[in-house]
């Protein structure tokens, strides 16, 4: 029996995340504040990154974050596929980001999701809102979520090396977790293997 079958809670694939999202939405519908807070914590970075990648300011991105969650709150009971909430959130963030961009340029701003999708389809592949970038953002989101399933030491090692704007040196990581610098490389490799198991089944 492998480690994953002994500890199924240690696994978090994209499908697992969808199931987890669906449960969060159900709890939000029951009025559980803790579930709403967890949903915000899970998706705020992903939402913020979409307008920021599109060139909007931090203030504009913060406004879009609030608008996305306000829209989600208003439509909570109408969402037909709670397990697909990540796609709904990304689409809504794209919609609101594109609306701001169009408004800045005094261009026509689509009023419905269908109109927005038609407008988005006209964008060049190298657009800040291109699908390739959104896929990258969602992959980063999955990785950050999966990191929360790792023990504290692995989470700290991988976060310091891979998730900072400027990667921490092995010496800095070693000092932070209290081990010798030569231990970081094998620890990093083991932690990456654990993360890979969480992300794929």
CNS distance restraints for C-alpha pairs under 8 A (distance, minus, plus):
assign (resid   1 and name CA) (resid   5 and name CA) 6.41 0.50 0.50
assign (resid   1 and name CA) (resid   6 and name CA) 6.91 0.50 0.50
assign (resid   2 and name CA) (resid   6 and name CA) 6.46 0.50 0.50
assign (resid   3 and name CA) (resid   7 and name CA) 6.12 0.50 0.50
assign (resid   4 and name CA) (resid   8 and name CA) 5.39 0.50 0.50
assign (resid   4 and name CA) (resid  10 and name CA) 6.71 0.50 0.50
assign (resid   4 and name CA) (resid  11 and name CA) 6.67 0.50 0.50
assign (resid   4 and name CA) (resid 197 and name CA) 7.81 0.50 0.50
assign (resid   7 and name CA) (resid  11 and name CA) 7.77 0.50 0.50
assign (resid  10 and name CA) (resid 149 and name CA) 6.18 0.50 0.50
assign (resid  10 and name CA) (resid 150 and name CA) 7.68 0.50 0.50
assign (resid  10 and name CA) (resid 198 and name CA) 6.41 0.50 0.50
assign (resid  11 and name CA) (resid  16 and name CA) 7.80 0.50 0.50
assign (resid  11 and name CA) (resid 149 and name CA) 7.84 0.50 0.50
assign (resid  11 and name CA) (resid 197 and name CA) 6.90 0.50 0.50
assign (resid  11 and name CA) (resid 198 and name CA) 4.31 0.50 0.50
assign (resid  11 and name CA) (resid 199 and name CA) 7.03 0.50 0.50
assign (resid  11 and name CA) (resid 200 and name CA) 7.97 0.50 0.50
assign (resid  11 and name CA) (resid 201 and name CA) 7.70 0.50 0.50
assign (resid  12 and name CA) (resid  16 and name CA) 5.29 0.50 0.50
assign (resid  12 and name CA) (resid  17 and name CA) 6.36 0.50 0.50
assign (resid  12 and name CA) (resid 146 and name CA) 6.10 0.50 0.50
assign (resid  12 and name CA) (resid 149 and name CA) 7.82 0.50 0.50
assign (resid  12 and name CA) (resid 198 and name CA) 4.87 0.50 0.50
assign (resid  12 and name CA) (resid 199 and name CA) 5.58 0.50 0.50
assign (resid  12 and name CA) (resid 200 and name CA) 7.57 0.50 0.50
assign (resid  13 and name CA) (resid  17 and name CA) 6.29 0.50 0.50
assign (resid  13 and name CA) (resid 198 and name CA) 6.21 0.50 0.50
assign (resid  13 and name CA) (resid 199 and name CA) 4.56 0.50 0.50
assign (resid  13 and name CA) (resid 200 and name CA) 5.51 0.50 0.50
assign (resid  13 and name CA) (resid 201 and name CA) 6.89 0.50 0.50
assign (resid  14 and name CA) (resid  18 and name CA) 6.34 0.50 0.50
assign (resid  14 and name CA) (resid 142 and name CA) 7.08 0.50 0.50
assign (resid  14 and name CA) (resid 199 and name CA) 7.13 0.50 0.50
assign (resid  15 and name CA) (resid  19 and name CA) 6.42 0.50 0.50
assign (resid  16 and name CA) (resid  20 and name CA) 6.14 0.50 0.50
assign (resid  17 and name CA) (resid  21 and name CA) 5.97 0.50 0.50
assign (resid  18 and name CA) (resid  22 and name CA) 6.16 0.50 0.50
assign (resid  18 and name CA) (resid  83 and name CA) 4.58 0.50 0.50
assign (resid  18 and name CA) (resid  84 and name CA) 6.38 0.50 0.50
assign (resid  18 and name CA) (resid  85 and name CA) 7.74 0.50 0.50
assign (resid  18 and name CA) (resid  86 and name CA) 7.88 0.50 0.50
assign (resid  19 and name CA) (resid  23 and name CA) 6.34 0.50 0.50
assign (resid  19 and name CA) (resid  83 and name CA) 5.74 0.50 0.50
assign (resid  20 and name CA) (resid  24 and name CA) 6.24 0.50 0.50
assign (resid  20 and name CA) (resid  83 and name CA) 7.68 0.50 0.50
assign (resid  21 and name CA) (resid  25 and name CA) 6.24 0.50 0.50
assign (resid  21 and name CA) (resid  39 and name CA) 7.84 0.50 0.50
assign (resid  21 and name CA) (resid  82 and name CA) 6.74 0.50 0.50
assign (resid  21 and name CA) (resid  83 and name CA) 5.63 0.50 0.50
assign (resid  21 and name CA) (resid  84 and name CA) 7.76 0.50 0.50
assign (resid  21 and name CA) (resid  85 and name CA) 6.73 0.50 0.50
assign (resid  21 and name CA) (resid  86 and name CA) 7.88 0.50 0.50
assign (resid  22 and name CA) (resid  26 and name CA) 6.31 0.50 0.50
assign (resid  22 and name CA) (resid  81 and name CA) 7.87 0.50 0.50
assign (resid  22 and name CA) (resid  82 and name CA) 4.53 0.50 0.50
assign (resid  22 and name CA) (resid  83 and name CA) 4.36 0.50 0.50
assign (resid  22 and name CA) (resid  84 and name CA) 7.65 0.50 0.50
assign (resid  22 and name CA) (resid  85 and name CA) 7.48 0.50 0.50
assign (resid  23 and name CA) (resid  27 and name CA) 6.23 0.50 0.50
assign (resid  23 and name CA) (resid  82 and name CA) 7.94 0.50 0.50
assign (resid  24 and name CA) (resid  28 and name CA) 6.10 0.50 0.50
assign (resid  24 and name CA) (resid  35 and name CA) 5.66 0.50 0.50
assign (resid  24 and name CA) (resid  36 and name CA) 7.48 0.50 0.50
assign (resid  24 and name CA) (resid  38 and name CA) 7.88 0.50 0.50
assign (resid  24 and name CA) (resid  39 and name CA) 6.82 0.50 0.50
assign (resid  25 and name CA) (resid  29 and name CA) 6.17 0.50 0.50
assign (resid  25 and name CA) (resid  35 and name CA) 7.70 0.50 0.50
assign (resid  25 and name CA) (resid  76 and name CA) 7.56 0.50 0.50
assign (resid  25 and name CA) (resid  82 and name CA) 6.15 0.50 0.50
assign (resid  26 and name CA) (resid  30 and name CA) 6.47 0.50 0.50
assign (resid  26 and name CA) (resid  82 and name CA) 7.85 0.50 0.50
assign (resid  27 and name CA) (resid  31 and name CA) 6.56 0.50 0.50
assign (resid  27 and name CA) (resid  32 and name CA) 5.64 0.50 0.50
assign (resid  27 and name CA) (resid  35 and name CA) 5.92 0.50 0.50
assign (resid  27 and name CA) (resid  36 and name CA) 7.98 0.50 0.50
assign (resid  28 and name CA) (resid  32 and name CA) 5.28 0.50 0.50
assign (resid  28 and name CA) (resid  33 and name CA) 6.98 0.50 0.50
assign (resid  28 and name CA) (resid  35 and name CA) 5.61 0.50 0.50
assign (resid  28 and name CA) (resid  36 and name CA) 5.61 0.50 0.50
assign (resid  28 and name CA) (resid  76 and name CA) 7.98 0.50 0.50
assign (resid  29 and name CA) (resid  76 and name CA) 6.78 0.50 0.50
assign (resid  29 and name CA) (resid  77 and name CA) 6.70 0.50 0.50
assign (resid  32 and name CA) (resid  36 and name CA) 6.73 0.50 0.50
assign (resid  33 and name CA) (resid  37 and name CA) 6.24 0.50 0.50
assign (resid  34 and name CA) (resid  38 and name CA) 6.15 0.50 0.50
assign (resid  35 and name CA) (resid  39 and name CA) 6.16 0.50 0.50
assign (resid  36 and name CA) (resid  40 and name CA) 6.24 0.50 0.50
assign (resid  37 and name CA) (resid  41 and name CA) 6.15 0.50 0.50
assign (resid  38 and name CA) (resid  42 and name CA) 6.04 0.50 0.50
assign (resid  39 and name CA) (resid  43 and name CA) 6.28 0.50 0.50
assign (resid  40 and name CA) (resid  44 and name CA) 5.49 0.50 0.50
assign (resid  40 and name CA) (resid  69 and name CA) 7.80 0.50 0.50
assign (resid  41 and name CA) (resid  45 and name CA) 7.79 0.50 0.50
assign (resid  42 and name CA) (resid 145 and name CA) 7.08 0.50 0.50
assign (resid  43 and name CA) (resid  47 and name CA) 6.18 0.50 0.50
assign (resid  43 and name CA) (resid 141 and name CA) 7.80 0.50 0.50
assign (resid  44 and name CA) (resid  48 and name CA) 6.03 0.50 0.50
assign (resid  44 and name CA) (resid  65 and name CA) 6.80 0.50 0.50
assign (resid  45 and name CA) (resid  49 and name CA) 6.10 0.50 0.50
assign (resid  45 and name CA) (resid 141 and name CA) 7.84 0.50 0.50
assign (resid  46 and name CA) (resid  50 and name CA) 6.71 0.50 0.50
assign (resid  46 and name CA) (resid  90 and name CA) 7.94 0.50 0.50
assign (resid  46 and name CA) (resid 137 and name CA) 6.62 0.50 0.50
assign (resid  46 and name CA) (resid 138 and name CA) 7.13 0.50 0.50
assign (resid  46 and name CA) (resid 141 and name CA) 6.26 0.50 0.50
assign (resid  47 and name CA) (resid  51 and name CA) 7.50 0.50 0.50
assign (resid  47 and name CA) (resid  64 and name CA) 7.90 0.50 0.50
assign (resid  47 and name CA) (resid  65 and name CA) 6.05 0.50 0.50
assign (resid  47 and name CA) (resid  89 and name CA) 7.42 0.50 0.50
assign (resid  47 and name CA) (resid  90 and name CA) 6.87 0.50 0.50
assign (resid  47 and name CA) (resid  93 and name CA) 6.12 0.50 0.50
assign (resid  48 and name CA) (resid  52 and name CA) 6.37 0.50 0.50
assign (resid  48 and name CA) (resid  61 and name CA) 5.44 0.50 0.50
assign (resid  48 and name CA) (resid  62 and name CA) 6.68 0.50 0.50
assign (resid  48 and name CA) (resid  64 and name CA) 7.54 0.50 0.50
assign (resid  48 and name CA) (resid  65 and name CA) 6.10 0.50 0.50
assign (resid  49 and name CA) (resid  53 and name CA) 5.85 0.50 0.50
assign (resid  49 and name CA) (resid  61 and name CA) 7.81 0.50 0.50
assign (resid  49 and name CA) (resid 137 and name CA) 7.65 0.50 0.50
assign (resid  50 and name CA) (resid  54 and name CA) 6.38 0.50 0.50
assign (resid  50 and name CA) (resid  93 and name CA) 6.86 0.50 0.50
assign (resid  50 and name CA) (resid  94 and name CA) 6.94 0.50 0.50
assign (resid  50 and name CA) (resid  97 and name CA) 7.51 0.50 0.50
assign (resid  50 and name CA) (resid 129 and name CA) 7.32 0.50 0.50
assign (resid  50 and name CA) (resid 134 and name CA) 7.57 0.50 0.50
assign (resid  50 and name CA) (resid 137 and name CA) 7.95 0.50 0.50
assign (resid  51 and name CA) (resid  55 and name CA) 6.49 0.50 0.50
assign (resid  51 and name CA) (resid  56 and name CA) 5.44 0.50 0.50
assign (resid  51 and name CA) (resid  57 and name CA) 7.87 0.50 0.50
assign (resid  51 and name CA) (resid  60 and name CA) 7.66 0.50 0.50
assign (resid  51 and name CA) (resid  61 and name CA) 5.42 0.50 0.50
assign (resid  51 and name CA) (resid  64 and name CA) 7.65 0.50 0.50
assign (resid  51 and name CA) (resid  93 and name CA) 7.56 0.50 0.50
assign (resid  51 and name CA) (resid  94 and name CA) 7.62 0.50 0.50
assign (resid  51 and name CA) (resid  97 and name CA) 5.45 0.50 0.50
assign (resid  52 and name CA) (resid  56 and name CA) 5.07 0.50 0.50
assign (resid  52 and name CA) (resid  57 and name CA) 6.43 0.50 0.50
assign (resid  52 and name CA) (resid  58 and name CA) 6.89 0.50 0.50
assign (resid  52 and name CA) (resid  61 and name CA) 6.22 0.50 0.50
assign (resid  53 and name CA) (resid 128 and name CA) 5.83 0.50 0.50
assign (resid  53 and name CA) (resid 129 and name CA) 7.51 0.50 0.50
assign (resid  54 and name CA) (resid  97 and name CA) 7.62 0.50 0.50
assign (resid  54 and name CA) (resid 127 and name CA) 7.96 0.50 0.50
assign (resid  54 and name CA) (resid 128 and name CA) 4.70 0.50 0.50
assign (resid  54 and name CA) (resid 129 and name CA) 6.23 0.50 0.50
assign (resid  55 and name CA) (resid 128 and name CA) 7.68 0.50 0.50
assign (resid  56 and name CA) (resid  60 and name CA) 5.99 0.50 0.50
assign (resid  56 and name CA) (resid  61 and name CA) 6.40 0.50 0.50
assign (resid  56 and name CA) (resid 101 and name CA) 7.99 0.50 0.50
assign (resid  57 and name CA) (resid  61 and name CA) 6.08 0.50 0.50
assign (resid  58 and name CA) (resid  62 and name CA) 6.06 0.50 0.50
assign (resid  59 and name CA) (resid  63 and name CA) 6.26 0.50 0.50
assign (resid  60 and name CA) (resid  64 and name CA) 6.27 0.50 0.50
assign (resid  61 and name CA) (resid  65 and name CA) 6.16 0.50 0.50
assign (resid  62 and name CA) (resid  66 and name CA) 6.36 0.50 0.50
assign (resid  63 and name CA) (resid  67 and name CA) 6.19 0.50 0.50
assign (resid  64 and name CA) (resid  68 and name CA) 6.01 0.50 0.50
assign (resid  64 and name CA) (resid  93 and name CA) 6.89 0.50 0.50
assign (resid  64 and name CA) (resid  96 and name CA) 6.46 0.50 0.50
assign (resid  64 and name CA) (resid  97 and name CA) 7.00 0.50 0.50
assign (resid  65 and name CA) (resid  69 and name CA) 6.43 0.50 0.50
assign (resid  65 and name CA) (resid  93 and name CA) 7.62 0.50 0.50
assign (resid  66 and name CA) (resid  70 and name CA) 6.00 0.50 0.50
assign (resid  67 and name CA) (resid  71 and name CA) 6.02 0.50 0.50
assign (resid  67 and name CA) (resid  96 and name CA) 7.97 0.50 0.50
assign (resid  68 and name CA) (resid  72 and name CA) 6.13 0.50 0.50
assign (resid  68 and name CA) (resid  89 and name CA) 7.08 0.50 0.50
assign (resid  68 and name CA) (resid  92 and name CA) 6.37 0.50 0.50
assign (resid  68 and name CA) (resid  93 and name CA) 6.23 0.50 0.50
assign (resid  68 and name CA) (resid  96 and name CA) 7.83 0.50 0.50
assign (resid  69 and name CA) (resid  73 and name CA) 6.00 0.50 0.50
assign (resid  70 and name CA) (resid  74 and name CA) 6.21 0.50 0.50
assign (resid  71 and name CA) (resid  75 and name CA) 6.13 0.50 0.50
assign (resid  72 and name CA) (resid  76 and name CA) 5.51 0.50 0.50
assign (resid  75 and name CA) (resid  79 and name CA) 6.38 0.50 0.50
assign (resid  81 and name CA) (resid  85 and name CA) 6.97 0.50 0.50
assign (resid  84 and name CA) (resid  88 and name CA) 6.52 0.50 0.50
assign (resid  85 and name CA) (resid  89 and name CA) 6.02 0.50 0.50
assign (resid  86 and name CA) (resid  90 and name CA) 6.19 0.50 0.50
assign (resid  87 and name CA) (resid  91 and name CA) 6.06 0.50 0.50
assign (resid  88 and name CA) (resid  92 and name CA) 6.06 0.50 0.50
assign (resid  89 and name CA) (resid  93 and name CA) 6.06 0.50 0.50
assign (resid  90 and name CA) (resid  94 and name CA) 6.10 0.50 0.50
assign (resid  90 and name CA) (resid 134 and name CA) 7.99 0.50 0.50
assign (resid  91 and name CA) (resid  95 and name CA) 6.07 0.50 0.50
assign (resid  92 and name CA) (resid  96 and name CA) 6.22 0.50 0.50
assign (resid  93 and name CA) (resid  97 and name CA) 5.95 0.50 0.50
assign (resid  94 and name CA) (resid  98 and name CA) 5.89 0.50 0.50
assign (resid  94 and name CA) (resid 129 and name CA) 7.28 0.50 0.50
assign (resid  95 and name CA) (resid  99 and name CA) 6.15 0.50 0.50
assign (resid  95 and name CA) (resid 113 and name CA) 6.95 0.50 0.50
assign (resid  95 and name CA) (resid 116 and name CA) 6.17 0.50 0.50
assign (resid  96 and name CA) (resid 100 and name CA) 6.38 0.50 0.50
assign (resid  97 and name CA) (resid 101 and name CA) 6.35 0.50 0.50
assign (resid  98 and name CA) (resid 102 and name CA) 6.07 0.50 0.50
assign (resid  98 and name CA) (resid 109 and name CA) 7.92 0.50 0.50
assign (resid  98 and name CA) (resid 116 and name CA) 7.90 0.50 0.50
assign (resid  99 and name CA) (resid 103 and name CA) 6.05 0.50 0.50
assign (resid  99 and name CA) (resid 109 and name CA) 5.52 0.50 0.50
assign (resid  99 and name CA) (resid 110 and name CA) 7.07 0.50 0.50
assign (resid 100 and name CA) (resid 104 and name CA) 6.17 0.50 0.50
assign (resid 101 and name CA) (resid 105 and name CA) 6.49 0.50 0.50
assign (resid 102 and name CA) (resid 106 and name CA) 6.09 0.50 0.50
assign (resid 102 and name CA) (resid 107 and name CA) 5.01 0.50 0.50
assign (resid 102 and name CA) (resid 108 and name CA) 6.41 0.50 0.50
assign (resid 102 and name CA) (resid 109 and name CA) 5.63 0.50 0.50
assign (resid 103 and name CA) (resid 107 and name CA) 5.98 0.50 0.50
assign (resid 103 and name CA) (resid 108 and name CA) 7.47 0.50 0.50
assign (resid 103 and name CA) (resid 109 and name CA) 6.64 0.50 0.50
assign (resid 110 and name CA) (resid 115 and name CA) 5.28 0.50 0.50
assign (resid 110 and name CA) (resid 116 and name CA) 5.24 0.50 0.50
assign (resid 110 and name CA) (resid 119 and name CA) 7.58 0.50 0.50
assign (resid 111 and name CA) (resid 115 and name CA) 6.66 0.50 0.50
assign (resid 111 and name CA) (resid 116 and name CA) 7.23 0.50 0.50
assign (resid 112 and name CA) (resid 116 and name CA) 6.19 0.50 0.50
assign (resid 113 and name CA) (resid 117 and name CA) 6.12 0.50 0.50
assign (resid 114 and name CA) (resid 118 and name CA) 6.35 0.50 0.50
assign (resid 115 and name CA) (resid 119 and name CA) 6.26 0.50 0.50
assign (resid 116 and name CA) (resid 120 and name CA) 5.99 0.50 0.50
assign (resid 117 and name CA) (resid 121 and name CA) 6.12 0.50 0.50
assign (resid 118 and name CA) (resid 122 and name CA) 6.88 0.50 0.50
assign (resid 119 and name CA) (resid 123 and name CA) 7.16 0.50 0.50
assign (resid 123 and name CA) (resid 127 and name CA) 6.24 0.50 0.50
assign (resid 123 and name CA) (resid 130 and name CA) 7.44 0.50 0.50
assign (resid 124 and name CA) (resid 130 and name CA) 7.34 0.50 0.50
assign (resid 125 and name CA) (resid 130 and name CA) 5.52 0.50 0.50
assign (resid 125 and name CA) (resid 131 and name CA) 7.77 0.50 0.50
assign (resid 126 and name CA) (resid 130 and name CA) 6.20 0.50 0.50
assign (resid 128 and name CA) (resid 133 and name CA) 7.21 0.50 0.50
assign (resid 129 and name CA) (resid 133 and name CA) 6.62 0.50 0.50
assign (resid 129 and name CA) (resid 134 and name CA) 6.79 0.50 0.50
assign (resid 130 and name CA) (resid 134 and name CA) 6.57 0.50 0.50
assign (resid 131 and name CA) (resid 135 and name CA) 6.06 0.50 0.50
assign (resid 132 and name CA) (resid 136 and name CA) 6.32 0.50 0.50
assign (resid 133 and name CA) (resid 137 and name CA) 6.19 0.50 0.50
assign (resid 134 and name CA) (resid 138 and name CA) 6.13 0.50 0.50
assign (resid 135 and name CA) (resid 139 and name CA) 6.13 0.50 0.50
assign (resid 136 and name CA) (resid 140 and name CA) 6.20 0.50 0.50
assign (resid 137 and name CA) (resid 141 and name CA) 6.12 0.50 0.50
assign (resid 138 and name CA) (resid 142 and name CA) 6.20 0.50 0.50
assign (resid 139 and name CA) (resid 143 and name CA) 6.23 0.50 0.50
assign (resid 140 and name CA) (resid 144 and name CA) 6.14 0.50 0.50
assign (resid 141 and name CA) (resid 145 and name CA) 6.13 0.50 0.50
assign (resid 142 and name CA) (resid 146 and name CA) 6.01 0.50 0.50
assign (resid 142 and name CA) (resid 199 and name CA) 7.78 0.50 0.50
assign (resid 143 and name CA) (resid 147 and name CA) 6.09 0.50 0.50
assign (resid 143 and name CA) (resid 199 and name CA) 7.43 0.50 0.50
assign (resid 144 and name CA) (resid 148 and name CA) 6.88 0.50 0.50
assign (resid 145 and name CA) (resid 149 and name CA) 7.48 0.50 0.50
assign (resid 146 and name CA) (resid 150 and name CA) 7.28 0.50 0.50
assign (resid 146 and name CA) (resid 195 and name CA) 6.92 0.50 0.50
assign (resid 146 and name CA) (resid 198 and name CA) 6.47 0.50 0.50
assign (resid 146 and name CA) (resid 199 and name CA) 6.73 0.50 0.50
assign (resid 147 and name CA) (resid 155 and name CA) 5.72 0.50 0.50
assign (resid 147 and name CA) (resid 195 and name CA) 6.89 0.50 0.50
assign (resid 148 and name CA) (resid 155 and name CA) 6.98 0.50 0.50
assign (resid 149 and name CA) (resid 198 and name CA) 7.93 0.50 0.50
assign (resid 150 and name CA) (resid 154 and name CA) 6.16 0.50 0.50
assign (resid 150 and name CA) (resid 155 and name CA) 5.74 0.50 0.50
assign (resid 150 and name CA) (resid 194 and name CA) 7.65 0.50 0.50
assign (resid 150 and name CA) (resid 195 and name CA) 7.33 0.50 0.50
assign (resid 151 and name CA) (resid 155 and name CA) 6.19 0.50 0.50
assign (resid 152 and name CA) (resid 156 and name CA) 6.07 0.50 0.50
assign (resid 153 and name CA) (resid 157 and name CA) 6.17 0.50 0.50
assign (resid 153 and name CA) (resid 177 and name CA) 6.88 0.50 0.50
assign (resid 154 and name CA) (resid 158 and name CA) 6.12 0.50 0.50
assign (resid 154 and name CA) (resid 187 and name CA) 7.76 0.50 0.50
assign (resid 154 and name CA) (resid 188 and name CA) 7.46 0.50 0.50
assign (resid 154 and name CA) (resid 191 and name CA) 5.40 0.50 0.50
assign (resid 155 and name CA) (resid 159 and name CA) 5.94 0.50 0.50
assign (resid 156 and name CA) (resid 160 and name CA) 6.01 0.50 0.50
assign (resid 156 and name CA) (resid 177 and name CA) 7.92 0.50 0.50
assign (resid 157 and name CA) (resid 161 and name CA) 6.27 0.50 0.50
assign (resid 157 and name CA) (resid 173 and name CA) 6.35 0.50 0.50
assign (resid 157 and name CA) (resid 177 and name CA) 8.00 0.50 0.50
assign (resid 157 and name CA) (resid 188 and name CA) 6.67 0.50 0.50
assign (resid 158 and name CA) (resid 162 and name CA) 5.69 0.50 0.50
assign (resid 158 and name CA) (resid 163 and name CA) 7.25 0.50 0.50
assign (resid 158 and name CA) (resid 188 and name CA) 6.87 0.50 0.50
assign (resid 158 and name CA) (resid 191 and name CA) 7.35 0.50 0.50
assign (resid 158 and name CA) (resid 192 and name CA) 7.66 0.50 0.50
assign (resid 159 and name CA) (resid 163 and name CA) 4.79 0.50 0.50
assign (resid 159 and name CA) (resid 164 and name CA) 6.71 0.50 0.50
assign (resid 160 and name CA) (resid 164 and name CA) 5.89 0.50 0.50
assign (resid 160 and name CA) (resid 167 and name CA) 6.23 0.50 0.50
assign (resid 160 and name CA) (resid 168 and name CA) 5.41 0.50 0.50
assign (resid 160 and name CA) (resid 173 and name CA) 6.84 0.50 0.50
assign (resid 161 and name CA) (resid 167 and name CA) 4.78 0.50 0.50
assign (resid 161 and name CA) (resid 168 and name CA) 5.20 0.50 0.50
assign (resid 161 and name CA) (resid 169 and name CA) 7.22 0.50 0.50
assign (resid 161 and name CA) (resid 173 and name CA) 7.83 0.50 0.50
assign (resid 162 and name CA) (resid 167 and name CA) 6.06 0.50 0.50
assign (resid 163 and name CA) (resid 167 and name CA) 7.24 0.50 0.50
assign (resid 164 and name CA) (resid 168 and name CA) 7.41 0.50 0.50
assign (resid 168 and name CA) (resid 172 and name CA) 5.97 0.50 0.50
assign (resid 168 and name CA) (resid 173 and name CA) 6.48 0.50 0.50
assign (resid 169 and name CA) (resid 173 and name CA) 6.33 0.50 0.50
assign (resid 170 and name CA) (resid 174 and name CA) 5.96 0.50 0.50
assign (resid 170 and name CA) (resid 181 and name CA) 5.91 0.50 0.50
assign (resid 170 and name CA) (resid 184 and name CA) 6.15 0.50 0.50
assign (resid 170 and name CA) (resid 185 and name CA) 7.74 0.50 0.50
assign (resid 171 and name CA) (resid 175 and name CA) 6.17 0.50 0.50
assign (resid 171 and name CA) (resid 181 and name CA) 5.32 0.50 0.50
assign (resid 172 and name CA) (resid 176 and name CA) 6.20 0.50 0.50
assign (resid 173 and name CA) (resid 177 and name CA) 6.32 0.50 0.50
assign (resid 173 and name CA) (resid 181 and name CA) 7.79 0.50 0.50
assign (resid 173 and name CA) (resid 184 and name CA) 7.37 0.50 0.50
assign (resid 174 and name CA) (resid 178 and name CA) 5.67 0.50 0.50
assign (resid 174 and name CA) (resid 179 and name CA) 5.07 0.50 0.50
assign (resid 174 and name CA) (resid 180 and name CA) 5.75 0.50 0.50
assign (resid 174 and name CA) (resid 181 and name CA) 5.10 0.50 0.50
assign (resid 174 and name CA) (resid 183 and name CA) 7.70 0.50 0.50
assign (resid 174 and name CA) (resid 184 and name CA) 6.45 0.50 0.50
assign (resid 175 and name CA) (resid 179 and name CA) 6.66 0.50 0.50
assign (resid 175 and name CA) (resid 180 and name CA) 7.75 0.50 0.50
assign (resid 175 and name CA) (resid 181 and name CA) 7.85 0.50 0.50
assign (resid 179 and name CA) (resid 183 and name CA) 6.68 0.50 0.50
assign (resid 179 and name CA) (resid 184 and name CA) 7.81 0.50 0.50
assign (resid 180 and name CA) (resid 184 and name CA) 7.35 0.50 0.50
assign (resid 183 and name CA) (resid 187 and name CA) 6.16 0.50 0.50
assign (resid 184 and name CA) (resid 188 and name CA) 5.80 0.50 0.50
assign (resid 185 and name CA) (resid 189 and name CA) 6.29 0.50 0.50
assign (resid 186 and name CA) (resid 190 and name CA) 6.25 0.50 0.50
assign (resid 187 and name CA) (resid 191 and name CA) 6.09 0.50 0.50
assign (resid 188 and name CA) (resid 192 and name CA) 6.11 0.50 0.50
assign (resid 189 and name CA) (resid 193 and name CA) 6.35 0.50 0.50
assign (resid 190 and name CA) (resid 194 and name CA) 6.35 0.50 0.50
assign (resid 191 and name CA) (resid 195 and name CA) 6.19 0.50 0.50
assign (resid 192 and name CA) (resid 196 and name CA) 6.10 0.50 0.50
assign (resid 193 and name CA) (resid 197 and name CA) 6.31 0.50 0.50
assign (resid 194 and name CA) (resid 198 and name CA) 6.42 0.50 0.50
assign (resid 195 and name CA) (resid 199 and name CA) 6.27 0.50 0.50
assign (resid 196 and name CA) (resid 200 and name CA) 6.06 0.50 0.50
assign (resid 197 and name CA) (resid 201 and name CA) 6.44 0.50 0.50
